Amino acid sequence: MTPVAEAGEVPRPGRGRSLLWPAAVAVVSAVVWLGVRGSLIDDSYITLGYARNLAEHFHWGLVGAETANSATSPLNVILLAVGGTLTRVAGGQVHPVAGVGIVFVAAMTAVGWAWARIARALRLPFGTAVAGTAAVLLNPFVLSATGLEVQLISAALLLLTAYALEGRAVGFGVVAGLAVLVRLDLVIFVVLLALGVGALRRRLLPLVAVALAVSLPWFVFSWFALGSAIPDTFLIKTSQGAFGEYNYGNGPVYYLDPKRWKATLVSFAPAVAGLLVLLAWLGWLGARRGEAGRFGPVGVLGLGGLAYYAAYSELGVPPYQWYYVAPIVALTTVFVVGAGYLATLARGRAGVRGAAVTVAGLAAAAAVLPAGYLDLQRGVPWTTPPIFGNWSTSADYARVGRAVGALVGDGTVAAPPEIGTLAYFCECTMVDTFADQGRVVPLVDKRIAESGALGGFLLRLNYHWLDRAQQPRPVDYRLQWSWTPISGPDTWHLYSPATGDGWARLVRV
């Protein structure tokens, strides 16, 4: 057990609060979902395509004609497929977007539940749980990637922290196994918490056994059936390079353009404040290990956020917004816990009571109110999220996708650079590297050739069962993109608030 659990002084909430709080979070999350459901980005529709094919045909792929392995979060796909199936009326269609709503509400309810456990374990005011839950729920960067695995990332990190604080190795192992199915890179947090928290480290063997029992079946299946234990997105994304001069490391600067700077500052500010709190905690740990040690799992979570940021910076991947969710949530958690601790000083000397309560209240408000204000200022329901970089709105892509589907029938279409929404609404065979594994094979061969002895060995092992002889699927049509006006048959005008006007033309190959 952890020192907190051994103290035996942690007040347990009454039955009324323990039931009322998750119910309240679920209701508020449902309201938020209704406000953002019309603003899903293009990559979210890639996941939705997988979920629909899984639910309707038990098929793993973006399009029905090709098996693929480009779903970064297998657990998200599976949950969306289950959620979409639950919304099916007898004999009707699967509704994956409604499935997103179910997963959204469930994940945020888990976030609220985890925050309540964290506050209880650390003997913090219950308002800490309220502020922490709201800071995740309303964060513009998190909301802007709804439909992807961002809410599941938040739930996994906070549940890992709660179980680490309580010293529950088995519960931690279950969540750890699920976490790597949400995103494999969350293994950074799993390893740091498992090794950095004494109560978990002392029960490392059962913890690892449980985590492997939860996660290993999928990775074995993926290795044999899909040709790779890890998603192909690792190669696809790391092969893309930077957005001009911006990669992951300096990516936050990329989002400080005139259209997004407010949402960017509001999203990152609590994390930056959390970094300062983390540094203060490290100094405190050196001076008063006993008291500061109570917050050890939270500190390790924050260090995990820094390690995650460093790892992605080293990979040099593009600054996709959802890549920042894990460090934002980790460091925001450190900040909110720090604010909650300040509030506990009000129970001490009268001289610090007023200042502590004021600082804690302002800190909690700073983590929540600006984000909520910006979310509402855009007007609801959203048509595009505040952090948005797609070449078209989802509504325009949907219109073009349906039209293309009616024209091509059973033909195969080569997609423009963004495929998710177009392929989802086309319900045709639209291909690129996300949909056609034959187009991934050259990336595999190229990366193996460029890697050193160890890297090449690991890649060859990972892709041992991949049919490297398969060829890209032949295409009958190509959906060409133009930034300058074009006209003629089978041509459509699209618009994005991020990039302006664009045109798409369907041509026969």
C-alpha positions as CSV (number, residue, x, y, z in Angstrom):
1,M,0.0,0.0,0.0
2,T,1.1,3.6,-0.5
3,P,1.8,5.9,2.4
4,V,-1.5,7.6,1.7
5,A,-3.4,4.4,2.0
6,E,-1.5,3.4,5.2
7,A,-2.4,6.6,6.9
8,G,-6.0,5.5,7.1
9,E,-7.3,9.0,7.3
10,V,-8.7,9.5,3.8
11,P,-12.4,10.4,4.1
12,R,-14.6,8.4,1.8
13,P,-17.4,10.1,0.1
14,G,-21.0,9.3,1.0
15,R,-23.0,7.1,-1.2
16,G,-25.0,10.1,-2.5
17,R,-21.9,11.9,-3.7
18,S,-20.3,8.7,-5.1
19,L,-23.3,8.2,-7.4
20,L,-24.2,11.9,-8.0
21,W,-20.8,13.0,-9.2
22,P,-20.4,10.5,-12.1
23,A,-24.0,11.1,-13.1
24,A,-23.4,14.9,-13.2
25,V,-20.2,14.4,-15.3
26,A,-22.1,12.2,-17.7
27,V,-24.9,14.7,-18.1
28,V,-22.5,17.7,-18.7
29,S,-20.4,15.6,-21.1
30,A,-23.5,14.7,-23.1
31,V,-24.3,18.4,-23.4
32,V,-20.8,19.2,-24.5
33,W,-20.9,16.3,-27.0
34,L,-24.1,17.7,-28.6
35,G,-22.2,21.0,-29.1
36,V,-19.2,19.5,-30.8
37,R,-20.6,16.5,-32.7
38,G,-20.8,18.4,-36.0
39,S,-17.1,19.4,-36.0
40,L,-15.3,16.0,-36.3
41,I,-12.1,16.4,-38.2
42,D,-10.9,14.3,-41.2
43,D,-8.7,11.9,-39.1
44,S,-11.7,11.2,-36.9
45,Y,-13.6,9.9,-40.0
46,I,-10.8,7.5,-40.7
47,T,-11.5,5.9,-37.3
48,L,-15.2,6.0,-38.0
49,G,-14.7,4.2,-41.3
50,Y,-12.9,1.4,-39.4
51,A,-15.6,1.3,-36.8
52,R,-18.4,1.1,-39.4
53,N,-16.7,-1.7,-41.3
54,L,-16.0,-3.6,-38.1
55,A,-19.6,-3.3,-36.9
56,E,-21.2,-4.1,-40.2
57,H,-18.9,-6.6,-41.7
58,F,-16.4,-7.6,-39.0
59,H,-13.8,-6.2,-41.3
60,W,-10.6,-4.3,-40.3
61,G,-10.0,-1.6,-42.7
62,L,-10.9,1.9,-43.8
63,V,-12.7,0.7,-46.9
64,G,-14.5,-2.6,-47.3
65,A,-12.4,-3.9,-50.3
66,E,-9.0,-3.7,-48.5
67,T,-7.7,-4.9,-45.1
68,A,-5.5,-2.2,-43.5
69,N,-3.6,-1.5,-40.3
70,S,-3.7,2.2,-40.1
71,A,-6.0,2.6,-37.1
72,T,-3.7,4.0,-34.4
73,S,-6.1,3.2,-31.6
74,P,-7.6,-0.3,-31.9
75,L,-9.5,0.1,-28.6
76,N,-11.1,3.3,-29.9
77,V,-12.2,1.5,-33.1
78,I,-13.7,-1.4,-31.2
79,L,-15.5,0.8,-28.7
80,L,-16.9,3.0,-31.5
81,A,-18.1,-0.1,-33.3
82,V,-19.8,-1.3,-30.2
83,G,-21.3,2.1,-29.5
84,G,-22.5,2.4,-33.1
85,T,-24.0,-1.0,-33.0
86,L,-25.9,-0.1,-29.8
87,T,-27.6,2.8,-31.6
88,R,-28.9,0.6,-34.4
89,V,-32.6,0.3,-34.6
90,A,-33.9,-3.2,-35.4
91,G,-32.8,-3.8,-38.9
92,G,-31.4,-0.3,-39.4
93,Q,-27.9,0.9,-40.0
94,V,-24.9,1.3,-37.7
95,H,-24.4,4.9,-36.5
96,P,-20.7,5.4,-35.7
97,V,-21.1,9.1,-35.0
98,A,-23.6,8.3,-32.3
99,G,-21.1,5.7,-31.1
100,V,-18.6,8.6,-30.7
101,G,-21.1,10.3,-28.4
102,I,-21.4,7.2,-26.2
103,V,-17.6,6.7,-26.0
104,F,-17.2,10.5,-25.3
105,V,-19.6,10.5,-22.4
106,A,-18.3,7.2,-21.0
107,A,-14.6,8.3,-21.2
108,M,-15.3,11.7,-19.6
109,T,-17.3,10.0,-16.8
110,A,-14.3,7.8,-16.2
111,V,-12.2,11.0,-16.1
112,G,-14.5,12.4,-13.4
113,W,-14.5,9.2,-11.4
114,A,-10.7,9.0,-11.6
115,W,-10.4,12.6,-10.4
116,A,-12.6,11.9,-7.4
117,R,-10.3,9.1,-6.4
118,I,-7.2,11.2,-6.9
119,A,-8.7,14.0,-4.7
120,R,-9.7,11.5,-2.0
121,A,-6.3,9.7,-2.0
122,L,-4.4,13.0,-1.6
123,R,-7.0,14.4,0.9
124,L,-7.7,17.4,-1.4
125,P,-11.0,19.4,-1.5
126,F,-13.6,17.8,-3.8
127,G,-13.5,21.0,-5.8
128,T,-10.1,19.7,-7.1
129,A,-12.0,16.9,-8.9
130,V,-14.5,19.3,-10.3
131,A,-11.8,21.6,-11.6
132,G,-9.6,18.8,-13.0
133,T,-12.5,17.2,-14.8
134,A,-13.6,20.5,-16.3
135,A,-10.0,21.3,-17.4
136,V,-9.9,18.1,-19.5
137,L,-13.5,18.2,-20.8
138,L,-13.3,21.8,-22.0
139,N,-9.7,22.0,-23.2
140,P,-9.9,23.2,-26.9
141,F,-7.1,20.9,-28.0
142,V,-8.8,17.9,-26.6
143,L,-12.3,18.8,-27.9
144,S,-10.9,19.7,-31.3
145,A,-9.8,16.0,-31.9
146,T,-13.1,14.4,-30.7
147,G,-13.7,11.2,-32.5
148,L,-10.0,10.2,-32.2
149,E,-8.8,8.6,-29.0
150,V,-8.2,11.8,-27.0
151,Q,-10.9,11.3,-24.4
152,L,-9.7,7.7,-23.9
153,I,-6.1,9.0,-23.5
154,S,-7.3,11.4,-20.8
155,A,-9.3,8.6,-19.0
156,A,-6.4,6.2,-19.2
157,L,-3.8,8.6,-17.8
158,L,-6.0,9.7,-14.9
159,L,-7.1,6.1,-14.0
160,L,-3.4,5.1,-14.0
161,T,-2.7,7.9,-11.6
162,A,-5.6,7.1,-9.3
163,Y,-4.6,3.4,-9.1
164,A,-1.0,4.3,-8.6
165,L,-1.9,6.6,-5.7
166,E,-4.0,3.8,-4.1
167,G,-1.3,1.2,-4.7
168,R,-3.6,-1.1,-6.6
169,A,-1.3,-3.1,-8.8
170,V,-4.0,-5.3,-10.4
171,G,-6.3,-2.4,-11.2
172,F,-3.2,-0.5,-12.6
173,G,-2.3,-3.5,-14.7
174,V,-5.8,-3.7,-16.2
175,V,-5.7,0.0,-17.1
176,A,-2.1,-0.3,-18.3
177,G,-3.2,-3.0,-20.8
178,L,-6.1,-0.9,-22.0
179,A,-3.9,2.2,-22.2
180,V,-1.5,0.7,-24.8
181,L,-4.5,-0.4,-26.8
182,V,-5.7,3.2,-26.8
183,R,-2.3,4.4,-28.0
184,L,0.9,2.3,-27.9
185,D,3.0,5.3,-27.0
186,L,1.2,5.6,-23.6
187,V,3.6,2.8,-22.6
188,I,5.9,5.7,-21.6
189,F,3.5,6.6,-18.8
190,V,2.9,3.0,-17.9
191,V,6.6,2.2,-17.5
192,L,7.4,5.3,-15.5
193,L,4.5,4.9,-13.1
194,A,5.1,1.2,-12.6
195,L,8.8,1.7,-11.9
196,G,8.5,5.0,-10.1
197,V,5.8,4.2,-7.6
198,G,7.0,2.0,-4.8
199,A,3.7,0.2,-4.2
200,L,3.5,-0.8,-7.8
201,R,7.2,-1.7,-8.1
202,R,6.9,-4.1,-5.3
203,R,4.1,-6.0,-7.1
204,L,5.6,-5.6,-10.6
205,L,5.2,-9.2,-11.6
206,P,1.4,-9.5,-11.2
207,L,1.1,-6.0,-12.6
208,V,2.9,-7.0,-15.8
209,A,1.1,-10.3,-16.0
210,V,-2.3,-8.6,-15.9
211,A,-1.3,-5.9,-18.4
212,L,0.0,-8.5,-20.9
213,A,-3.2,-10.6,-20.4
214,V,-5.3,-7.6,-21.4
215,S,-3.2,-6.3,-24.3
216,L,-1.1,-9.1,-25.8
217,P,-4.0,-10.9,-27.6
218,W,-4.5,-7.9,-29.8
219,F,-0.9,-7.4,-30.7
220,V,-0.4,-11.1,-31.5
221,F,-3.6,-11.0,-33.7
222,S,-2.4,-7.8,-35.4
223,W,1.1,-9.3,-36.0
224,F,-0.2,-12.4,-37.7
225,A,-3.5,-11.2,-39.3
226,L,-2.6,-7.6,-40.2
227,G,1.1,-8.0,-40.9
228,S,2.4,-5.8,-38.1
229,A,2.0,-5.7,-34.3
230,I,2.1,-2.0,-34.4
231,P,-0.2,0.2,-36.6
232,D,1.2,1.3,-40.0
233,T,0.6,4.9,-38.9
234,F,4.0,4.7,-37.2
235,L,5.6,4.5,-40.6
236,I,3.1,6.8,-42.4
237,K,3.4,9.6,-39.9
238,T,7.1,9.4,-39.3
239,S,7.7,9.5,-43.0
240,Q,5.7,12.7,-43.5
241,G,8.3,15.0,-42.0
242,A,7.5,18.4,-40.7
243,F,4.9,21.0,-41.6
244,G,7.4,23.3,-43.3
245,E,9.7,24.5,-40.5
246,Y,7.4,23.1,-37.8
247,N,7.8,19.6,-36.3
248,Y,6.4,18.3,-33.0
249,G,9.1,20.0,-30.9
250,N,8.3,23.6,-32.0
251,G,4.7,22.7,-33.0
252,P,2.9,24.8,-30.4
253,V,4.3,27.9,-32.2
254,Y,2.7,26.6,-35.4
255,Y,-0.7,26.9,-33.7
256,L,-0.1,30.5,-32.6
257,D,-1.5,31.9,-35.9
258,P,-4.1,34.7,-35.9
259,K,-7.0,32.2,-36.1
260,R,-5.9,29.8,-33.4
261,W,-3.7,31.6,-30.9
262,K,-6.3,32.1,-28.3
263,A,-7.4,28.5,-28.2
264,T,-3.7,27.4,-28.2
265,L,-2.8,29.6,-25.3
266,V,-5.8,28.5,-23.3
267,S,-5.0,24.8,-24.0
268,F,-1.3,25.0,-23.1
269,A,-1.4,27.5,-20.3
270,P,-2.5,25.0,-17.5
271,A,0.2,22.6,-18.8
272,V,2.9,25.2,-18.6
273,A,1.7,26.1,-15.1
274,G,1.9,22.4,-14.3
275,L,5.5,22.3,-15.5
276,L,6.3,25.0,-12.9
277,V,4.4,23.1,-10.2
278,L,6.4,20.0,-11.2
279,L,9.7,21.8,-10.8
280,A,8.5,23.1,-7.4
281,W,7.5,19.6,-6.4
282,L,11.0,18.2,-7.3
283,G,12.6,20.8,-5.1
284,W,10.1,20.1,-2.3
285,L,10.8,16.4,-2.7
286,G,14.5,17.0,-1.9
287,A,13.7,19.1,1.2
288,R,10.7,17.2,2.7
289,R,10.5,13.8,1.1
290,G,7.8,12.5,3.5
291,E,5.2,15.1,2.8
292,A,6.1,15.6,-0.9
293,G,6.3,11.9,-1.4
294,R,2.5,11.7,-1.1
295,F,2.2,13.3,-4.4
296,G,4.8,11.0,-6.0
297,P,2.5,9.4,-8.6
298,V,1.3,12.8,-9.8
299,G,4.8,14.0,-10.1
300,V,5.7,10.8,-12.1
301,L,2.7,11.5,-14.4
302,G,4.1,15.0,-15.0
303,L,7.6,13.6,-15.8
304,G,5.9,11.1,-18.2
305,G,4.4,14.1,-20.0
306,L,7.9,15.6,-20.4
307,A,9.3,12.2,-21.6
308,Y,6.4,11.8,-24.1
309,Y,7.1,15.3,-25.5
310,A,10.8,14.6,-25.8
311,A,10.2,11.2,-27.5
312,Y,7.9,12.8,-30.1
313,S,10.3,15.7,-30.6
314,E,13.1,13.1,-31.3
315,L,10.9,11.3,-33.9
316,G,10.4,14.6,-35.7
317,V,6.8,13.9,-36.6
318,P,4.4,16.6,-37.8
319,P,2.7,18.7,-35.0
320,Y,-0.7,17.0,-35.3
321,Q,-2.9,18.5,-32.6
322,W,-3.9,15.2,-30.9
323,Y,-0.3,14.3,-30.3
324,Y,-0.2,17.0,-27.7
325,V,-3.1,15.7,-25.6
326,A,-1.2,13.3,-23.5
327,P,1.4,15.9,-22.2
328,I,-1.3,18.5,-21.9
329,V,-3.5,16.3,-19.7
330,A,-0.5,15.0,-17.6
331,L,0.9,18.5,-16.8
332,T,-2.6,20.0,-16.3
333,T,-3.2,17.3,-13.7
334,V,-0.1,18.4,-11.9
335,F,-1.2,22.0,-12.0
336,V,-4.7,21.3,-10.7
337,V,-3.4,19.0,-7.9
338,G,-1.0,21.8,-6.9
339,A,-3.9,24.2,-6.7
340,G,-5.9,21.7,-4.7
341,Y,-2.9,21.4,-2.2
342,L,-2.8,25.1,-1.8
343,A,-6.4,25.0,-0.8
344,T,-5.7,22.5,1.9
345,L,-3.4,25.1,3.5
346,A,-6.6,26.9,4.6
347,R,-6.9,24.2,7.2
348,G,-3.7,25.3,8.7
349,R,-2.6,28.6,10.1
350,A,-5.0,31.5,9.9
351,G,-2.3,33.7,8.5
352,V,-2.1,31.8,5.2
353,R,-5.7,30.8,4.9
354,G,-7.0,33.7,2.9
355,A,-4.0,33.8,0.5
356,A,-4.1,30.0,0.0
357,V,-7.8,29.9,-0.8
358,T,-7.5,32.9,-3.2
359,V,-4.5,31.5,-5.1
360,A,-6.1,28.0,-5.3
361,G,-9.4,29.4,-6.5
362,L,-7.7,31.6,-9.1
363,A,-5.6,28.7,-10.3
364,A,-8.6,26.4,-10.7
365,A,-10.5,29.2,-12.5
366,A,-7.6,29.9,-14.8
367,A,-7.6,26.2,-15.8
368,V,-11.3,26.1,-16.7
369,L,-13.0,29.4,-17.3
370,P,-11.0,30.7,-20.3
371,A,-11.4,27.4,-22.1
372,G,-15.2,27.3,-21.4
373,Y,-15.5,30.9,-22.6
374,L,-13.7,30.2,-25.9
375,D,-15.7,27.1,-26.5
376,L,-18.9,29.0,-26.2
377,Q,-17.7,32.1,-27.9
378,R,-17.5,30.2,-31.2
379,G,-21.2,29.6,-31.1
380,V,-22.8,26.2,-30.7
381,P,-23.2,23.7,-32.2
382,W,-19.7,23.8,-33.7
383,T,-19.3,23.2,-37.5
384,T,-15.5,23.2,-37.2
385,P,-13.4,23.0,-34.0
386,P,-11.2,25.8,-32.8
387,I,-8.0,23.9,-33.7
388,F,-8.6,23.0,-37.3
389,G,-6.3,22.5,-40.3
390,N,-8.2,20.4,-42.8
391,W,-8.5,21.5,-46.4
392,S,-12.3,21.4,-46.2
393,T,-15.1,21.4,-43.7
394,S,-16.6,18.0,-43.0
395,A,-19.9,19.1,-44.5
396,D,-18.2,19.9,-47.9
397,Y,-16.2,16.7,-47.8
398,A,-19.4,14.8,-47.1
399,R,-21.2,16.4,-50.1
400,V,-18.3,15.6,-52.4
401,G,-17.9,12.1,-51.1
402,R,-21.6,11.2,-51.7
403,A,-21.4,12.6,-55.2
404,V,-18.2,10.6,-56.0
405,G,-19.7,7.4,-54.6
406,A,-22.7,7.8,-57.0
407,L,-20.4,8.3,-60.0
408,V,-17.7,5.6,-59.5
409,G,-19.9,2.7,-58.2
410,D,-17.6,-0.3,-57.8
411,G,-14.6,1.5,-59.2
412,T,-11.5,2.4,-57.2
413,V,-10.6,6.0,-56.5
414,A,-7.2,7.4,-55.6
415,A,-7.8,9.9,-52.8
416,P,-6.4,13.4,-52.4
417,P,-4.2,14.1,-49.4
418,E,-7.1,13.9,-46.9
419,I,-9.1,10.7,-47.2
420,G,-11.2,10.2,-44.0
421,T,-14.4,12.1,-44.6
422,L,-14.5,11.6,-48.3
423,A,-14.1,7.8,-48.0
424,Y,-16.6,7.6,-45.2
425,F,-19.4,9.3,-47.1
426,C,-18.4,7.9,-50.5
427,E,-18.8,4.3,-49.3
428,C,-16.7,3.3,-52.2
429,T,-13.2,1.9,-52.6
430,M,-11.1,5.1,-52.1
431,V,-7.4,4.4,-51.4
432,D,-4.2,5.9,-50.2
433,T,-1.7,4.6,-47.6
434,F,-4.3,4.6,-44.9
435,A,-6.7,2.4,-46.9
436,D,-4.4,0.2,-49.0
437,Q,-1.6,-1.7,-47.3
438,G,0.0,-2.4,-50.7
439,R,1.0,1.3,-50.7
440,V,2.6,0.9,-47.2
441,V,5.0,-1.8,-48.4
442,P,7.4,0.6,-50.1
443,L,7.5,2.6,-46.9
444,V,8.4,-0.5,-45.0
445,D,11.2,-1.4,-47.4
446,K,12.6,2.1,-47.4
447,R,12.6,2.4,-43.6
448,I,14.3,-1.0,-43.2
449,A,17.0,0.0,-45.7
450,E,17.6,3.3,-43.9
451,S,17.7,1.8,-40.4
452,G,20.7,0.5,-38.5
453,A,21.3,-3.1,-37.5
454,L,19.0,-3.0,-34.4
455,G,16.3,-0.9,-35.9
456,G,16.3,-2.9,-39.1
457,F,16.1,-6.2,-37.1
458,L,13.1,-4.9,-35.1
459,L,11.3,-3.7,-38.2
460,R,11.9,-7.0,-40.0
461,L,10.6,-8.8,-37.0
462,N,7.5,-6.6,-36.7
463,Y,6.7,-7.0,-40.4
464,H,7.7,-10.7,-40.6
465,W,4.1,-11.8,-41.5
466,L,3.4,-8.8,-43.9
467,D,2.9,-9.8,-47.5
468,R,5.7,-7.6,-48.9
469,A,4.9,-8.8,-52.4
470,Q,1.5,-7.2,-52.5
471,Q,1.0,-4.3,-54.9
472,P,-1.0,-1.1,-54.6
473,R,-4.6,-1.6,-55.7
474,P,-5.1,-0.4,-59.3
475,V,-7.2,2.7,-59.5
476,D,-9.9,3.6,-62.1
477,Y,-10.3,7.2,-61.0
478,R,-8.3,9.9,-59.3
479,L,-9.8,12.7,-57.2
480,Q,-7.5,15.6,-58.0
481,W,-7.1,18.6,-55.7
482,S,-6.5,22.2,-56.9
483,W,-6.0,25.5,-55.0
484,T,-6.8,27.5,-58.1
485,P,-10.3,27.6,-59.5
486,I,-11.2,24.9,-62.0
487,S,-14.4,24.1,-63.7
488,G,-16.0,21.4,-65.8
489,P,-17.9,18.2,-65.2
490,D,-17.4,16.3,-61.9
491,T,-15.8,19.3,-60.3
492,W,-16.6,20.6,-56.8
493,H,-15.8,23.7,-54.9
494,L,-14.9,23.2,-51.2
495,Y,-14.1,25.6,-48.4
496,S,-12.1,25.5,-45.1
497,P,-11.8,28.3,-42.6
498,A,-8.2,27.2,-42.1
499,T,-7.0,27.1,-45.8
500,G,-9.6,28.9,-47.8
501,D,-11.1,27.8,-51.1
502,G,-10.2,24.5,-52.9
503,W,-11.5,22.5,-55.8
504,A,-11.7,18.8,-56.4
505,R,-12.1,17.1,-59.8
506,L,-12.8,13.4,-60.5
507,V,-10.9,12.1,-63.5
508,R,-10.8,8.7,-65.1
509,V,-7.3,7.2,-65.0
